[in-house]
């Protein structure tokens, strides 16, 4: 996809600036910014993202080397304008050009059955991406929460599996399972908790596995006590819904977003006509990595109370976080609605700027707006 890159004629005209930039004015000129934009981080960020799309090697097939140098210059210009005492030499030694594909892009390609070699190449380009160790165990952890640590075939010395080696490794190491050893002997040597299903640290070994009711632990998370014996028509429902909402807000403030989400869902279940409960639960869902749930809850709040600014704010934040073209477009309309209802809403003003920048950088060049 070369839609946002530069053609051969543009590259022929392109001139690399002297590096490092001697002044902020020089950096601003390279990003095609006027002098009065120096100090305006929003305008700098917008110009930077536009230049990134023009110069990224992935967008300029056949001109990768020249594009790589240009991309480094674009990023250096950004830091020159936004970083106090920017150390160009140190930065230059460590800077690597990130790929255009996001982690979600790679995951979607894998789910759609893309060539495994292509997926592996993307992961290697990202730096041997490693998912978070609790991904798939703790359901609140998204796939993108991992790291990019250097690949290692060694296991800490404290592990009984420290003989693990890369395929073809010629080093010595005691075998984990000894020839002719019985299961009873193995468990006696390594510990009874190594038996399948014996340890709460390995819930996937238990009947039902991860995510099946209470059939196992979930990364150490203890679900809150809910009221499944009640429904929205129960005499105690309103009082219990209010209590669960209060506890959800408290958990949110403590940073326990999964607990806040679970409590918020219970408040919504017991009081399904409360726009406030829906909006609060939406905020917790977004923090817990449940972007689409957050959007649905917020939209329900808007339907329940069309003049509730916070409902539209939560919907806008969730749709912007989802990041698809249609959802970013929807977030722009929702941020505008918030400011119509509450003109001084600072969160909406910040979100609206982010939505504009995202649209401008990621979708503006995609042709006519037909969503």
Secondary structure, 3 states (H helix, E strand, C coil): CCCCCCCHHHHHHCCCCCCCCCCHHHHHHHCCCCHHHCCCHHHHHHHHHHHHHHHCHHHCCCCHHHHHHHHHHHHHHHHHHHCCCCCHHHHHHHCCCCCCCCHHHHHHHHHCCCCHHHHHHHHHHHCCCECCCCCCCCCCCCHHHCECCCCCCCCCCCCCCCCCCCCCCCCCCCCCCCCCCCHHHHHHHHCHHHCCCCCCCCHHHCCCCCCCCCCCCCCCCCCCCCCCCCCCCCCCHHHHHHHHHHHHHHHHHCCCHHHHHHHHHHHHHHCCCCHHHHHHHHHHHHHCCCHHHHHHHHHHHHHHCCCCHHHHHHHHHHHHHHCCHHHHHHHHHHHHHHHHHCCCCHHHHHHHHHHHHHHHHHCHHHCCCCC
